[in-house]
Amino acid sequence: MKKKIGRPDLLVFFTGTVSHKMVISASQEAKRNSIPIAHIHTSSASALESLLAEKFGKL
């Protein structure tokens, strides 16, 4: 998992579309590397856009 995550500014989980095991594994790796985590319960583009605007300002 470590090689796949890399060093992103933010790790976004679409919790409605990924497995619980994947979320736990990726969350543990993100915490070890001080990578911020965000959870979105829907996988819509507008939900992602809203999250990114909230975290990083107007897109």
N, C-alpha and C positions, 0 to 999 in steps of 0.2 A: 504494500500500500504506500509506503514512504516514497518510492520512486515515481509512483503514479500521481501523487498529490503535488509534489514540487513545493514551491514557496509562493502561493497565491496571496493576494491582499485580503481575500475573503473566500471562505468555503461555503457554498450555498447548497443546502439539502432540499430537494423537492420530496417531502416526506410522504406524499401520496403515491409516489412512483418508484421509490427505492425500498429495498428490504431493511428491516429493523437491524439485522446483522451488519449490513453495509454501513448504516448510519453510525452504529456503535464503533465499528472498526475505524472508520474515517474520522470520527469525533475524537477518539483516543489519540490518533496520530496528529490531528490538528492541535490538540491541547499540548502534546509533547513539544510541538514546534511553535507554540504561541500564535497560531493562525486563528483569526476570528471566525466564528461560525454563525450562520443565519439559517433559519428553517422557514420554508414556505410550504404550506399545506396543499396548495394547488400548483399545477405545473403550467399556469397560463403566462403568457408573455407580459401581460399587464401587471401581474403580481411580481414578477421579476423586475420589471422596470420600476415599480414603486419601491421595492426593497433597495435597489441600487441608487435611486434618487435619495432615499432616506439616509443611506450609508455614505454616499459620496457626493451628494448635492445634485443639482439639476443636471439632467443628461442632455 
